[in-house]
């Protein structure tokens, strides 16, 4: 599974390539307890098909009624982008299912250009950070390379949104824990790559949607080309495999690098890396181990939950108190 944003953009690109009329909806402002954050995307086709979301469902239903031919609606309009607002008063908030009087504004772009959508998707899949700017006064859309992520900005006439490449996870070791963790990573929008040079382990792998490789782990990390939207987790319990990957990964921009194992085994790993591979306490500072949050997990499924929770917390910039982490 691709990230939600990528899926919305890919689907919209394909609809437009088929000659289908469609709109792109972007949440541009929220007040109170809005159900979706600024930057959330939804694509709507003229026949009422929807991908992505801007709310819990009620606003999507209203957009379908207003802008499609579904339910005998008026059909898709043409022209410049429009801003619509939901939940201005208590009645609207109740009508559209907005909690606690939440309010949100949405920018609607009618019939976005297929060529620009295709270029945006291509650049994102190449790992590029892209700034997309929409001018509401004339409908012009531009794509530019961005150096760093920024929050969505809208000044009343111009929308600037920076799209990043999808988040990726590289796992070392094709065991049952990797299968559970891969499943959770996929439905959280990560693209997952699994590395295990042991053919007998990889041969039993059954989960679809995961890219598999049997090269040596250090080579797999190099080929993976980690960036700041990447995480690398060693799960094989075999130091010959895990250490190879970690030694390569700790010097990469990956936002999360770690390994499974007991505290004692992870301390031994650190000692090996310092003694034999010229690493230092400073170079190992961002190496996590044992990975995961402390939730009393015992089974592979529970351990996968604890690891995925820690990955998401680090990704989202959440400070984790020492007592919650194994590391």
C-alpha beads as a LAMMPS data file, in Angstrom:
LAMMPS data file: protein, C-alpha beads

327 atoms
326 bonds

1 atom types
1 bond types

-500.0 500.0 xlo xhi
-500.0 500.0 ylo yhi
-500.0 500.0 zlo zhi

Masses

1 110.0

Atoms # bond

1 1 1 0.000 0.000 0.000
2 1 1 1.243 3.489 -0.851
3 1 1 0.829 6.480 1.436
4 1 1 -2.617 8.072 1.326
5 1 1 -1.402 11.221 -0.432
6 1 1 0.434 9.259 -3.124
7 1 1 -2.616 7.032 -3.634
8 1 1 -4.901 10.050 -4.023
9 1 1 -2.563 11.715 -6.509
10 1 1 -1.989 8.509 -8.501
11 1 1 -5.717 7.791 -8.722
12 1 1 -6.509 11.351 -9.747
13 1 1 -3.737 11.244 -12.361
14 1 1 -5.196 8.040 -13.814
15 1 1 -8.746 9.435 -13.873
16 1 1 -7.606 12.524 -15.730
17 1 1 -5.534 10.427 -18.163
18 1 1 -8.735 8.504 -18.977
19 1 1 -10.502 11.789 -19.736
20 1 1 -12.610 11.668 -16.575
21 1 1 -13.642 14.930 -14.958
22 1 1 -12.527 15.150 -11.318
23 1 1 -11.571 17.534 -8.542
24 1 1 -8.840 17.632 -5.917
25 1 1 -9.892 18.740 -2.425
26 1 1 -7.243 19.930 0.064
27 1 1 -7.929 20.840 3.681
28 1 1 -6.305 24.278 3.995
29 1 1 -7.390 25.489 7.454
30 1 1 -8.943 23.985 10.545
31 1 1 -10.334 25.393 13.783
32 1 1 -11.337 23.466 16.865
33 1 1 -11.550 19.684 16.704
34 1 1 -11.578 19.219 12.947
35 1 1 -11.546 15.525 11.928
36 1 1 -8.676 15.823 9.391
37 1 1 -5.559 17.999 9.514
38 1 1 -4.521 20.736 7.107
39 1 1 -3.019 19.124 4.023
40 1 1 -5.397 16.141 3.935
41 1 1 -6.331 15.250 0.350
42 1 1 -9.335 13.796 -1.389
43 1 1 -10.031 13.217 -5.083
44 1 1 -13.615 13.113 -6.363
45 1 1 -14.677 11.890 -9.795
46 1 1 -17.766 13.207 -11.582
47 1 1 -19.585 9.894 -11.144
48 1 1 -19.146 10.110 -7.354
49 1 1 -16.120 7.853 -6.866
50 1 1 -13.886 9.042 -4.020
51 1 1 -10.328 8.336 -2.863
52 1 1 -8.846 9.869 0.296
53 1 1 -10.819 11.908 2.829
54 1 1 -11.270 15.380 4.270
55 1 1 -13.568 14.379 7.151
56 1 1 -15.233 11.397 8.750
57 1 1 -17.582 10.994 5.783
58 1 1 -20.358 13.597 6.010
59 1 1 -18.462 16.335 4.173
60 1 1 -17.497 13.857 1.467
61 1 1 -21.209 13.104 1.012
62 1 1 -21.972 16.820 0.662
63 1 1 -19.184 17.291 -1.904
64 1 1 -20.515 14.333 -3.889
65 1 1 -24.007 15.868 -3.849
66 1 1 -22.765 19.313 -4.867
67 1 1 -20.152 18.517 -7.475
68 1 1 -21.071 15.231 -9.167
69 1 1 -23.894 13.678 -11.095
70 1 1 -24.366 11.030 -8.430
71 1 1 -27.817 11.248 -6.815
72 1 1 -28.896 13.568 -9.672
73 1 1 -26.461 16.262 -8.582
74 1 1 -25.561 19.206 -10.841
75 1 1 -22.275 17.715 -12.047
76 1 1 -18.672 18.858 -11.955
77 1 1 -18.229 22.614 -12.447
78 1 1 -15.329 24.137 -14.356
79 1 1 -13.255 27.196 -13.667
80 1 1 -10.900 28.535 -11.040
81 1 1 -10.240 26.902 -7.664
82 1 1 -12.827 27.550 -4.971
83 1 1 -12.657 27.701 -1.178
84 1 1 -15.523 26.117 0.761
85 1 1 -16.035 26.201 4.514
86 1 1 -17.824 23.694 6.739
87 1 1 -18.890 23.883 10.364
88 1 1 -19.207 27.665 10.675
89 1 1 -22.045 27.388 13.201
90 1 1 -23.335 24.750 15.601
91 1 1 -26.040 23.580 13.179
92 1 1 -23.530 22.974 10.390
93 1 1 -21.115 21.300 12.797
94 1 1 -23.889 18.915 13.860
95 1 1 -25.049 18.391 10.261
96 1 1 -21.593 17.492 9.008
97 1 1 -20.500 15.506 12.041
98 1 1 -17.744 17.915 13.108
99 1 1 -16.812 17.331 16.754
100 1 1 -16.965 20.113 19.340
101 1 1 -17.822 22.801 16.805
102 1 1 -14.817 22.092 14.573
103 1 1 -14.483 24.115 11.387
104 1 1 -12.462 23.470 8.256
105 1 1 -11.799 25.161 4.925
106 1 1 -11.190 23.177 1.773
107 1 1 -9.687 24.270 -1.536
108 1 1 -11.306 22.614 -4.549
109 1 1 -9.345 22.350 -7.811
110 1 1 -11.453 21.314 -10.792
111 1 1 -9.936 19.070 -13.481
112 1 1 -6.239 19.332 -12.439
113 1 1 -3.838 18.872 -15.344
114 1 1 -2.914 15.229 -15.852
115 1 1 0.611 16.091 -17.009
116 1 1 1.419 18.011 -13.823
117 1 1 -0.104 15.280 -11.652
118 1 1 2.031 12.714 -13.449
119 1 1 5.153 14.818 -13.002
120 1 1 4.431 15.294 -9.285
121 1 1 3.906 11.572 -8.697
122 1 1 7.049 10.703 -10.669
123 1 1 9.191 13.131 -8.686
124 1 1 7.804 11.874 -5.385
125 1 1 8.497 8.270 -6.332
126 1 1 12.077 9.312 -7.151
127 1 1 12.429 10.462 -3.542
128 1 1 12.220 14.203 -4.220
129 1 1 10.665 16.792 -1.922
130 1 1 8.346 18.905 -4.102
131 1 1 6.670 22.267 -3.502
132 1 1 3.290 22.526 -5.250
133 1 1 1.810 26.013 -5.540
134 1 1 -1.734 26.788 -6.669
135 1 1 -2.730 30.352 -7.596
136 1 1 -6.469 30.741 -7.059
137 1 1 -6.598 33.964 -9.132
138 1 1 -5.717 32.262 -12.415
139 1 1 -5.615 28.523 -11.573
140 1 1 -1.914 28.209 -12.412
141 1 1 -0.067 25.324 -10.738
142 1 1 3.722 25.143 -10.399
143 1 1 6.041 22.412 -9.120
144 1 1 9.441 23.234 -7.621
145 1 1 12.117 21.332 -5.745
146 1 1 11.972 21.939 -1.981
147 1 1 14.959 21.747 0.337
148 1 1 13.071 21.055 3.573
149 1 1 9.548 20.106 4.703
150 1 1 7.200 22.958 5.652
151 1 1 3.631 23.217 6.848
152 1 1 0.919 23.948 4.314
153 1 1 0.392 27.686 3.725
154 1 1 -2.626 29.518 2.314
155 1 1 -2.817 33.320 2.170
156 1 1 -6.275 33.615 0.666
157 1 1 -5.150 33.476 -2.956
158 1 1 -2.164 31.122 -3.055
159 1 1 -1.812 27.588 -1.668
160 1 1 1.682 26.229 -1.056
161 1 1 1.989 22.587 -0.055
162 1 1 5.209 20.589 0.148
163 1 1 4.880 16.918 -0.694
164 1 1 7.488 14.453 0.422
165 1 1 8.246 10.987 -0.896
166 1 1 6.467 8.138 0.841
167 1 1 7.828 6.783 4.109
168 1 1 9.812 3.582 3.713
169 1 1 10.825 0.743 6.021
170 1 1 13.669 -1.741 5.494
171 1 1 13.505 -4.897 7.610
172 1 1 16.362 -7.357 8.061
173 1 1 15.227 -10.915 8.730
174 1 1 12.180 -12.733 7.331
175 1 1 10.561 -14.076 10.484
176 1 1 7.069 -13.949 11.939
177 1 1 7.830 -10.653 13.702
178 1 1 8.794 -9.104 10.359
179 1 1 5.491 -10.310 8.904
180 1 1 3.441 -8.647 11.651
181 1 1 5.520 -5.461 11.514
182 1 1 5.294 -5.316 7.717
183 1 1 1.514 -5.585 7.898
184 1 1 1.316 -2.687 10.350
185 1 1 3.765 -0.593 8.351
186 1 1 1.796 -1.130 5.144
187 1 1 -1.504 0.047 6.583
188 1 1 0.308 3.052 8.079
189 1 1 1.402 4.091 4.583
190 1 1 5.004 2.807 4.568
191 1 1 6.544 1.108 1.562
192 1 1 8.257 -1.996 2.976
193 1 1 11.396 -3.779 1.799
194 1 1 12.443 -7.084 3.367
195 1 1 16.033 -8.356 3.232
196 1 1 17.149 -11.846 4.156
197 1 1 19.960 -13.698 2.339
198 1 1 18.854 -16.960 3.994
199 1 1 16.821 -18.612 1.240
200 1 1 15.092 -21.001 3.626
201 1 1 13.685 -18.062 5.607
202 1 1 12.674 -15.995 2.606
203 1 1 11.023 -18.985 0.942
204 1 1 8.359 -19.152 3.646
205 1 1 7.389 -15.476 3.314
206 1 1 3.755 -15.087 2.265
207 1 1 2.807 -11.428 2.797
208 1 1 1.981 -9.539 -0.394
209 1 1 2.933 -5.921 -1.080
210 1 1 6.485 -6.190 0.300
211 1 1 9.571 -5.837 -1.892
212 1 1 11.957 -8.729 -1.177
213 1 1 15.705 -8.976 -1.616
214 1 1 18.205 -11.720 -0.781
215 1 1 21.386 -9.632 -1.039
216 1 1 23.626 -9.138 1.991
217 1 1 22.170 -6.650 4.485
218 1 1 24.843 -3.960 4.092
219 1 1 24.372 -4.073 0.316
220 1 1 20.600 -3.905 0.842
221 1 1 20.959 -0.733 2.926
222 1 1 23.105 0.893 0.242
223 1 1 20.620 -0.091 -2.481
224 1 1 17.733 1.145 -0.314
225 1 1 19.275 4.657 -0.364
226 1 1 17.902 5.736 3.026
227 1 1 16.617 9.278 3.408
228 1 1 14.967 11.175 6.263
229 1 1 11.684 9.399 5.547
230 1 1 13.274 5.962 5.974
231 1 1 13.568 3.580 8.898
232 1 1 15.751 0.481 9.125
233 1 1 15.111 -2.263 11.673
234 1 1 17.193 -5.412 12.216
235 1 1 15.053 -8.391 13.273
236 1 1 17.062 -11.481 12.329
237 1 1 18.637 -12.125 15.775
238 1 1 21.779 -13.080 13.803
239 1 1 24.625 -10.627 14.565
240 1 1 26.313 -11.449 11.265
241 1 1 23.259 -10.086 9.436
242 1 1 21.930 -7.434 11.794
243 1 1 25.304 -5.803 12.474
244 1 1 26.101 -5.531 8.763
245 1 1 22.901 -3.588 8.163
246 1 1 23.211 -1.408 11.247
247 1 1 26.819 -0.399 10.580
248 1 1 25.715 0.937 7.209
249 1 1 22.412 2.400 8.428
250 1 1 23.676 4.445 11.400
251 1 1 25.605 6.740 9.053
252 1 1 22.574 7.349 6.838
253 1 1 19.864 10.068 7.098
254 1 1 17.263 7.475 8.201
255 1 1 15.038 8.886 10.965
256 1 1 14.952 5.555 12.832
257 1 1 17.570 2.788 13.048
258 1 1 17.289 -0.049 15.537
259 1 1 17.493 -3.724 16.364
260 1 1 15.484 -6.326 18.233
261 1 1 17.020 -8.205 21.153
262 1 1 17.526 -8.031 24.885
263 1 1 19.245 -5.115 26.580
264 1 1 22.280 -7.330 27.179
265 1 1 22.526 -8.348 23.509
266 1 1 22.203 -4.746 22.388
267 1 1 24.921 -3.690 24.834
268 1 1 27.160 -6.409 23.404
269 1 1 26.408 -5.178 19.895
270 1 1 27.460 -1.655 20.811
271 1 1 30.643 -2.968 22.390
272 1 1 31.468 -4.983 19.238
273 1 1 30.926 -1.998 17.010
274 1 1 33.167 0.197 19.131
275 1 1 35.933 -2.382 19.526
276 1 1 36.062 -3.857 16.025
277 1 1 34.506 -1.266 13.702
278 1 1 35.823 2.016 15.093
279 1 1 32.392 3.301 16.084
280 1 1 32.038 5.594 19.102
281 1 1 29.363 6.330 21.667
282 1 1 28.602 9.467 19.672
283 1 1 28.229 7.626 16.344
284 1 1 25.920 5.078 18.014
285 1 1 23.802 7.683 19.751
286 1 1 20.845 7.239 17.390
287 1 1 20.990 3.445 17.326
288 1 1 17.888 2.151 19.095
289 1 1 17.853 -1.147 20.880
290 1 1 15.962 -2.970 22.090
291 1 1 13.411 -1.408 19.725
292 1 1 9.844 -0.750 20.786
293 1 1 7.862 0.880 23.554
294 1 1 7.431 -0.941 26.834
295 1 1 3.881 -2.330 26.817
296 1 1 4.585 -5.675 28.437
297 1 1 4.575 -7.336 25.016
298 1 1 5.303 -11.067 24.824
299 1 1 3.995 -12.361 21.479
300 1 1 5.362 -11.430 18.035
301 1 1 2.167 -9.503 17.275
302 1 1 2.424 -7.477 20.496
303 1 1 6.129 -6.803 19.940
304 1 1 5.309 -5.565 16.425
305 1 1 2.741 -3.180 17.932
306 1 1 5.345 -1.802 20.336
307 1 1 7.923 -1.312 17.540
308 1 1 5.444 0.319 15.164
309 1 1 4.273 2.658 17.928
310 1 1 7.843 3.805 18.590
311 1 1 8.541 4.283 14.868
312 1 1 5.421 6.424 14.493
313 1 1 6.242 8.443 17.609
314 1 1 9.746 9.236 16.308
315 1 1 8.340 10.003 12.845
316 1 1 5.818 12.417 14.353
317 1 1 8.376 14.154 16.564
318 1 1 6.964 12.895 19.856
319 1 1 9.341 12.935 22.814
320 1 1 9.287 9.532 24.485
321 1 1 9.963 9.430 28.225
322 1 1 12.757 7.039 29.129
323 1 1 10.410 4.757 31.076
324 1 1 8.290 4.107 27.961
325 1 1 11.187 2.931 25.823
326 1 1 13.303 -0.197 25.956
327 1 1 16.291 1.747 24.578

Bonds

1 1 1 2
2 1 2 3
3 1 3 4
4 1 4 5
5 1 5 6
6 1 6 7
7 1 7 8
8 1 8 9
9 1 9 10
10 1 10 11
11 1 11 12
12 1 12 13
13 1 13 14
14 1 14 15
15 1 15 16
16 1 16 17
17 1 17 18
18 1 18 19
19 1 19 20
20 1 20 21
21 1 21 22
22 1 22 23
23 1 23 24
24 1 24 25
25 1 25 26
26 1 26 27
27 1 27 28
28 1 28 29
29 1 29 30
30 1 30 31
31 1 31 32
32 1 32 33
33 1 33 34
34 1 34 35
35 1 35 36
36 1 36 37
37 1 37 38
38 1 38 39
39 1 39 40
40 1 40 41
41 1 41 42
42 1 42 43
43 1 43 44
44 1 44 45
45 1 45 46
46 1 46 47
47 1 47 48
48 1 48 49
49 1 49 50
50 1 50 51
51 1 51 52
52 1 52 53
53 1 53 54
54 1 54 55
55 1 55 56
56 1 56 57
57 1 57 58
58 1 58 59
59 1 59 60
60 1 60 61
61 1 61 62
62 1 62 63
63 1 63 64
64 1 64 65
65 1 65 66
66 1 66 67
67 1 67 68
68 1 68 69
69 1 69 70
70 1 70 71
71 1 71 72
72 1 72 73
73 1 73 74
74 1 74 75
75 1 75 76
76 1 76 77
77 1 77 78
78 1 78 79
79 1 79 80
80 1 80 81
81 1 81 82
82 1 82 83
83 1 83 84
84 1 84 85
85 1 85 86
86 1 86 87
87 1 87 88
88 1 88 89
89 1 89 90
90 1 90 91
91 1 91 92
92 1 92 93
93 1 93 94
94 1 94 95
95 1 95 96
96 1 96 97
97 1 97 98
98 1 98 99
99 1 99 100
100 1 100 101
101 1 101 102
102 1 102 103
103 1 103 104
104 1 104 105
105 1 105 106
106 1 106 107
107 1 107 108
108 1 108 109
109 1 109 110
110 1 110 111
111 1 111 112
112 1 112 113
113 1 113 114
114 1 114 115
115 1 115 116
116 1 116 117
117 1 117 118
118 1 118 119
119 1 119 120
120 1 120 121
121 1 121 122
122 1 122 123
123 1 123 124
124 1 124 125
125 1 125 126
126 1 126 127
127 1 127 128
128 1 128 129
129 1 129 130
130 1 130 131
131 1 131 132
132 1 132 133
133 1 133 134
134 1 134 135
135 1 135 136
136 1 136 137
137 1 137 138
138 1 138 139
139 1 139 140
140 1 140 141
141 1 141 142
142 1 142 143
143 1 143 144
144 1 144 145
145 1 145 146
146 1 146 147
147 1 147 148
148 1 148 149
149 1 149 150
150 1 150 151
151 1 151 152
152 1 152 153
153 1 153 154
154 1 154 155
155 1 155 156
156 1 156 157
157 1 157 158
158 1 158 159
159 1 159 160
160 1 160 161
161 1 161 162
162 1 162 163
163 1 163 164
164 1 164 165
165 1 165 166
166 1 166 167
167 1 167 168
168 1 168 169
169 1 169 170
170 1 170 171
171 1 171 172
172 1 172 173
173 1 173 174
174 1 174 175
175 1 175 176
176 1 176 177
177 1 177 178
178 1 178 179
179 1 179 180
180 1 180 181
181 1 181 182
182 1 182 183
183 1 183 184
184 1 184 185
185 1 185 186
186 1 186 187
187 1 187 188
188 1 188 189
189 1 189 190
190 1 190 191
191 1 191 192
192 1 192 193
193 1 193 194
194 1 194 195
195 1 195 196
196 1 196 197
197 1 197 198
198 1 198 199
199 1 199 200
200 1 200 201
201 1 201 202
202 1 202 203
203 1 203 204
204 1 204 205
205 1 205 206
206 1 206 207
207 1 207 208
208 1 208 209
209 1 209 210
210 1 210 211
211 1 211 212
212 1 212 213
213 1 213 214
214 1 214 215
215 1 215 216
216 1 216 217
217 1 217 218
218 1 218 219
219 1 219 220
220 1 220 221
221 1 221 222
222 1 222 223
223 1 223 224
224 1 224 225
225 1 225 226
226 1 226 227
227 1 227 228
228 1 228 229
229 1 229 230
230 1 230 231
231 1 231 232
232 1 232 233
233 1 233 234
234 1 234 235
235 1 235 236
236 1 236 237
237 1 237 238
238 1 238 239
239 1 239 240
240 1 240 241
241 1 241 242
242 1 242 243
243 1 243 244
244 1 244 245
245 1 245 246
246 1 246 247
247 1 247 248
248 1 248 249
249 1 249 250
250 1 250 251
251 1 251 252
252 1 252 253
253 1 253 254
254 1 254 255
255 1 255 256
256 1 256 257
257 1 257 258
258 1 258 259
259 1 259 260
260 1 260 261
261 1 261 262
262 1 262 263
263 1 263 264
264 1 264 265
265 1 265 266
266 1 266 267
267 1 267 268
268 1 268 269
269 1 269 270
270 1 270 271
271 1 271 272
272 1 272 273
273 1 273 274
274 1 274 275
275 1 275 276
276 1 276 277
277 1 277 278
278 1 278 279
279 1 279 280
280 1 280 281
281 1 281 282
282 1 282 283
283 1 283 284
284 1 284 285
285 1 285 286
286 1 286 287
287 1 287 288
288 1 288 289
289 1 289 290
290 1 290 291
291 1 291 292
292 1 292 293
293 1 293 294
294 1 294 295
295 1 295 296
296 1 296 297
297 1 297 298
298 1 298 299
299 1 299 300
300 1 300 301
301 1 301 302
302 1 302 303
303 1 303 304
304 1 304 305
305 1 305 306
306 1 306 307
307 1 307 308
308 1 308 309
309 1 309 310
310 1 310 311
311 1 311 312
312 1 312 313
313 1 313 314
314 1 314 315
315 1 315 316
316 1 316 317
317 1 317 318
318 1 318 319
319 1 319 320
320 1 320 321
321 1 321 322
322 1 322 323
323 1 323 324
324 1 324 325
325 1 325 326
326 1 326 327
